[in-house]
Amino acid sequence: MKKYLVRQYQTTDFEVWNAFISVAKNATFLFHRNFMEYHKDRFEDYSLMVFDENKLVAVLPANRVEDTVFSHQGLTYGGLVLGEKAKLSTSIAIYKSILKFLNENEVQKLIVKMIPKFYNSSFSDELEYCLFLTNSKIIGAGSLLTTDLTKPYFISKTRKESIRRGVKNELVIKEETEFDLFWNEILIPNLNKKFDVNPVHSAAEIIKLQKDFPENIRHFNVYHNNKIVAGTTVFVTQNSAHPQYISGNSDKNELGSLDYLYHHLISDVFKDKNFFDFGPSNEESGRKINEGLLFWKESFGAKTVIQPYHEVETSNYYLLDTVLK
């Protein structure tokens, strides 16, 4: 089996890393270094680069906590990022080289939050097969609710009635690059009240990220009588639109603000995307379901897509020695 050179990402690799991400078959803008490094003070970066002589053939966005490497705790998903022409046999050898490198550097476990398959530009299950070969175990699973926009989808009667309320109440939807109003008047107060937490991104961080990725991060506010009543921040990739943040004021049900907004996004703004990913409706690594959230997403025609979280012992790299005959 061919051996590959594996080493940690360095700041001097910025351009090479991003160039590879731009042509990979299973990457999004979340793997761009400008996105990964907005919260570099919170994580010990342990991203890996894999070379065939001088040619970069794979990367692993990752962070390290003691003897465990995660791909990635600061991102919605991670995994082994491969070139468009990567073959299974090559991927197995690359994966083995990574596990061996981690093991030699006193990393005992690799934990991967798999990228949902519909984000990929083409089939890319190589890592999942490699994880199986090395006896990984699933330690969690996100239950994503996703509407396939390439096929007819059903919107429930309840949602349609709420959308009509939005029309009746003359709600106005505006796309904006100003996040402070939504963050300070809607999002932060709601998260504090319901969950006693703050958004993962501060307003300053999301503003910076939006400037770095103007085509990928889009924000929409809903107004009633010139007053903000709801909003959402959407992460946009090649195949999918995903609301990263969504929140409305206490009148959202009476006004129909969120349903009106999402109907507009699905049927108009992002109608040319393949998928509208509402994201997970689960808690506690997938062991609990928020039934109200599940019902709301399914009423927009969303179906369940599983995002597994794998854990593998790095010492199991030897199990790949006899796979290729």
C-alpha positions as CSV (number, residue, x, y, z in Angstrom):
1,M,0.0,0.0,0.0
2,K,1.3,3.4,-1.0
3,K,2.5,5.7,1.8
4,Y,1.8,9.4,1.9
5,L,3.4,12.3,3.7
6,V,1.1,13.7,6.5
7,R,1.9,16.9,8.3
8,Q,0.1,19.6,10.3
9,Y,-1.2,22.7,8.6
10,Q,0.9,25.8,8.9
11,T,0.0,29.4,8.3
12,T,2.3,29.4,5.3
13,D,-0.1,26.8,3.7
14,F,-3.0,29.2,3.6
15,E,-3.1,29.6,-0.2
16,V,-2.4,25.9,-0.9
17,W,-5.1,24.7,1.5
18,N,-7.8,27.1,0.1
19,A,-6.9,26.3,-3.5
20,F,-7.4,22.6,-2.7
21,I,-10.7,23.2,-0.9
22,S,-12.0,25.1,-3.9
23,V,-11.8,22.1,-6.2
24,A,-12.5,19.2,-3.7
25,K,-15.6,17.1,-4.2
26,N,-16.7,17.2,-0.6
27,A,-15.9,20.6,0.8
28,T,-17.7,23.8,1.5
29,F,-16.7,27.3,2.5
30,L,-16.7,26.2,6.1
31,F,-13.3,24.5,5.4
32,H,-11.8,27.7,4.0
33,R,-9.1,28.9,6.4
34,N,-10.7,32.4,6.8
35,F,-13.8,30.6,8.1
36,M,-12.0,28.1,10.3
37,E,-9.8,30.7,11.9
38,Y,-12.4,33.2,13.1
39,H,-12.5,31.2,16.3
40,K,-8.9,30.0,16.4
41,D,-8.5,31.2,20.0
42,R,-11.1,28.7,21.1
43,F,-9.5,25.6,19.5
44,E,-6.1,24.1,19.2
45,D,-5.9,23.6,15.4
46,Y,-4.7,20.2,14.4
47,S,-5.6,20.2,10.7
48,L,-3.7,17.8,8.6
49,M,-2.4,17.9,5.0
50,V,-1.6,14.8,3.0
51,F,0.9,14.9,0.1
52,D,1.8,12.5,-2.7
53,E,5.4,13.8,-3.1
54,N,4.8,17.5,-3.6
55,K,1.1,17.3,-4.6
56,L,-1.6,17.9,-2.0
57,V,-4.1,15.1,-2.3
58,A,-6.3,15.4,0.9
59,V,-6.8,17.6,4.0
60,L,-8.5,17.0,7.3
61,P,-9.9,20.0,9.1
62,A,-9.4,19.3,12.8
63,N,-8.7,20.4,16.3
64,R,-7.0,18.6,19.2
65,V,-8.0,18.1,22.8
66,E,-5.4,16.2,24.8
67,D,-5.2,12.7,23.2
68,T,-8.2,13.1,20.9
69,V,-8.5,14.8,17.5
70,F,-11.9,16.1,16.3
71,S,-13.0,17.0,12.8
72,H,-14.2,19.5,13.8
73,Q,-15.6,20.8,17.1
74,G,-15.9,24.3,15.8
75,L,-17.6,23.4,12.6
76,T,-21.0,22.0,11.7
77,Y,-19.2,19.0,10.0
78,G,-15.8,17.8,9.1
79,G,-14.1,14.8,7.5
80,L,-11.5,13.8,5.0
81,V,-11.6,16.2,2.1
82,L,-10.6,14.6,-1.2
83,G,-10.0,15.7,-4.8
84,E,-12.6,15.2,-7.5
85,K,-10.7,12.3,-9.0
86,A,-9.9,10.5,-5.7
87,K,-10.4,6.7,-5.9
88,L,-11.3,4.3,-3.1
89,S,-8.0,2.5,-3.1
90,T,-6.1,5.8,-2.9
91,S,-8.5,7.1,-0.2
92,I,-7.8,4.0,2.0
93,A,-4.1,4.5,1.8
94,I,-4.5,8.2,2.6
95,Y,-6.7,7.4,5.6
96,K,-4.2,4.8,6.9
97,S,-1.4,7.4,6.6
98,I,-3.5,9.8,8.7
99,L,-4.3,7.3,11.4
100,K,-0.7,6.2,11.6
101,F,0.5,9.8,11.8
102,L,-2.0,10.5,14.6
103,N,-1.0,7.4,16.5
104,E,2.7,8.2,16.3
105,N,1.9,11.6,17.7
106,E,0.1,10.2,20.8
107,V,-3.4,10.8,19.5
108,Q,-5.6,7.8,20.7
109,K,-8.9,8.7,19.1
110,L,-10.2,10.5,16.0
111,I,-13.8,11.7,16.1
112,V,-15.5,12.8,12.9
113,K,-18.7,14.7,12.4
114,M,-19.5,13.6,8.9
115,I,-20.4,16.1,6.2
116,P,-24.0,15.5,5.1
117,K,-23.9,13.7,1.8
118,F,-26.1,16.3,-0.1
119,Y,-23.4,18.9,0.4
120,N,-21.0,17.0,-1.8
121,S,-20.5,17.8,-5.5
122,S,-20.4,14.0,-6.3
123,F,-20.5,10.7,-4.5
124,S,-17.9,10.6,-1.7
125,D,-18.4,7.8,0.8
126,E,-14.8,6.8,1.0
127,L,-14.2,8.0,4.5
128,E,-17.3,6.2,5.8
129,Y,-16.1,3.0,4.3
130,C,-12.7,3.5,5.8
131,L,-14.2,4.1,9.2
132,F,-16.1,0.8,8.9
133,L,-12.9,-1.0,8.0
134,T,-11.1,0.3,11.1
135,N,-14.0,-0.6,13.5
136,S,-15.2,2.8,14.2
137,K,-18.3,3.3,16.4
138,I,-21.1,5.8,16.0
139,I,-21.2,7.9,19.2
140,G,-23.9,10.3,18.0
141,A,-26.1,11.3,15.1
142,G,-27.7,14.4,13.9
143,S,-31.1,14.1,12.4
144,L,-31.2,16.8,9.8
145,L,-34.4,17.8,8.2
146,T,-33.9,18.7,4.6
147,T,-36.3,19.6,1.7
148,D,-35.3,18.2,-1.7
149,L,-36.1,21.2,-4.0
150,T,-35.5,19.1,-7.1
151,K,-38.7,17.2,-6.5
152,P,-42.3,18.1,-5.6
153,Y,-42.6,18.7,-1.8
154,F,-45.7,19.1,0.4
155,I,-46.3,22.1,2.6
156,S,-48.9,21.5,5.3
157,K,-52.2,23.2,5.6
158,T,-51.1,24.8,8.9
159,R,-48.0,26.3,7.3
160,K,-50.1,27.7,4.4
161,E,-52.5,29.3,6.8
162,S,-49.6,31.0,8.6
163,I,-48.1,32.2,5.3
164,R,-51.4,33.8,4.5
165,R,-51.3,35.6,7.8
166,G,-47.9,37.0,6.8
167,V,-49.4,38.3,3.6
168,K,-52.5,39.7,5.4
169,N,-50.2,41.5,8.0
170,E,-48.2,43.1,5.1
171,L,-44.9,41.8,6.4
172,V,-41.8,43.0,4.6
173,I,-38.7,40.8,4.0
174,K,-35.4,42.6,3.4
175,E,-32.0,41.1,2.7
176,E,-29.4,43.0,4.6
177,T,-25.7,42.9,5.6
178,E,-26.4,44.6,8.9
179,F,-26.6,41.9,11.7
180,D,-26.6,44.0,14.9
181,L,-30.4,44.7,14.8
182,F,-31.4,41.1,14.5
183,W,-28.7,39.9,16.9
184,N,-29.4,42.5,19.7
185,E,-33.2,42.8,19.4
186,I,-34.3,39.2,18.5
187,L,-31.6,36.5,18.5
188,I,-29.7,37.1,21.8
189,P,-32.8,37.9,23.9
190,N,-34.5,34.7,22.7
191,L,-31.5,32.4,23.2
192,N,-30.9,33.9,26.6
193,K,-34.5,33.5,27.7
194,K,-35.1,30.0,26.3
195,F,-31.7,28.3,26.7
196,D,-29.5,30.7,28.8
197,V,-26.9,30.8,26.0
198,N,-25.6,33.3,23.4
199,P,-25.2,32.7,19.7
200,V,-22.1,30.7,18.7
201,H,-21.1,33.7,16.6
202,S,-21.0,37.2,18.0
203,A,-22.4,40.0,15.8
204,A,-18.9,41.2,15.1
205,E,-17.8,37.7,14.0
206,I,-20.7,37.1,11.7
207,I,-20.2,40.5,10.2
208,K,-16.6,39.7,9.5
209,L,-17.4,36.3,8.0
210,Q,-20.1,37.8,5.8
211,K,-17.6,40.2,4.4
212,D,-15.2,37.4,3.7
213,F,-18.0,35.2,2.2
214,P,-20.6,37.5,0.8
215,E,-22.1,34.9,-1.6
216,N,-22.2,32.2,1.1
217,I,-23.6,34.1,4.1
218,R,-26.9,35.9,3.5
219,H,-29.2,37.5,6.0
220,F,-32.9,38.3,5.9
221,N,-35.0,40.4,8.3
222,V,-38.8,40.5,8.5
223,Y,-40.5,43.8,9.4
224,H,-44.0,44.6,10.6
225,N,-45.0,48.3,10.5
226,N,-41.2,49.1,10.1
227,K,-40.3,47.1,13.2
228,I,-38.1,44.0,13.1
229,V,-40.1,40.9,14.1
230,A,-38.0,38.0,12.8
231,G,-34.9,37.1,10.9
232,T,-32.6,34.4,9.7
233,T,-28.9,34.0,8.6
234,V,-28.5,31.5,5.8
235,F,-25.3,29.6,4.9
236,V,-25.3,29.0,1.2
237,T,-23.2,26.3,-0.5
238,Q,-23.1,24.9,-4.1
239,N,-26.0,22.5,-3.5
240,S,-27.8,23.8,-0.4
241,A,-29.1,26.6,1.6
242,H,-29.0,26.2,5.4
243,P,-30.4,28.5,8.0
244,Q,-27.7,28.9,10.6
245,Y,-29.8,31.2,12.8
246,I,-33.5,31.7,12.9
247,S,-35.6,33.6,15.5
248,G,-38.7,35.7,15.8
249,N,-40.3,37.8,18.5
250,S,-43.2,36.7,20.7
251,D,-45.7,37.6,18.0
252,K,-44.3,35.3,15.4
253,N,-47.2,32.9,15.4
254,E,-49.9,35.6,15.3
255,L,-48.0,37.5,12.5
256,G,-46.9,34.4,10.6
257,S,-43.5,35.9,10.3
258,L,-41.2,32.8,10.3
259,D,-43.4,30.8,8.0
260,Y,-43.8,33.7,5.7
261,L,-40.1,34.2,5.6
262,Y,-39.2,30.6,5.0
263,H,-41.8,30.2,2.3
264,H,-40.2,33.1,0.6
265,L,-36.7,31.7,0.9
266,I,-37.6,28.2,-0.3
267,S,-40.0,29.1,-3.1
268,D,-38.1,32.2,-4.4
269,V,-34.6,33.1,-3.1
270,F,-33.2,29.6,-3.1
271,K,-35.5,27.8,-5.5
272,D,-32.5,27.0,-7.8
273,K,-30.7,25.1,-5.0
274,N,-31.0,21.3,-4.8
275,F,-31.7,21.3,-1.1
276,F,-32.9,23.5,1.7
277,D,-31.3,22.1,4.9
278,F,-33.3,23.1,8.0
279,G,-30.6,21.5,10.1
280,P,-31.1,19.2,13.1
281,S,-34.1,18.8,15.4
282,N,-32.2,16.7,18.0
283,E,-30.4,17.3,21.3
284,E,-27.9,15.3,23.4
285,S,-26.0,14.0,20.3
286,G,-29.2,12.8,18.7
287,R,-30.7,10.9,21.6
288,K,-33.5,13.4,22.2
289,I,-35.8,15.0,19.6
290,N,-37.4,18.4,19.9
291,E,-40.8,17.3,18.7
292,G,-42.1,20.8,18.1
293,L,-39.1,21.7,16.0
294,L,-39.4,18.4,14.1
295,F,-43.1,19.0,13.3
296,W,-42.4,22.6,12.0
297,K,-39.6,21.5,9.7
298,E,-41.5,18.4,8.4
299,S,-44.5,20.7,7.6
300,F,-42.3,22.4,5.0
301,G,-41.8,19.0,3.2
302,A,-38.4,18.3,4.9
303,K,-37.3,14.7,5.2
304,T,-34.7,13.1,7.6
305,V,-31.1,12.8,6.7
306,I,-28.7,11.3,9.3
307,Q,-25.3,12.9,10.1
308,P,-23.3,10.3,12.0
309,Y,-20.5,11.1,14.5
310,H,-17.8,8.4,14.3
311,E,-15.1,7.6,16.8
312,V,-12.1,5.4,15.8
313,E,-9.0,4.2,17.7
314,T,-6.0,5.5,15.8
315,S,-4.1,2.2,16.6
316,N,-6.5,0.4,14.2
317,Y,-4.6,1.7,11.2
318,Y,-3.1,-1.8,10.9
319,L,-6.5,-3.2,10.0
320,L,-6.1,-1.7,6.6
321,D,-3.0,-3.7,5.8
322,T,-4.8,-6.6,4.2
323,V,-7.8,-4.8,2.7
324,L,-6.4,-4.3,-0.8
325,K,-5.4,-7.6,-2.5
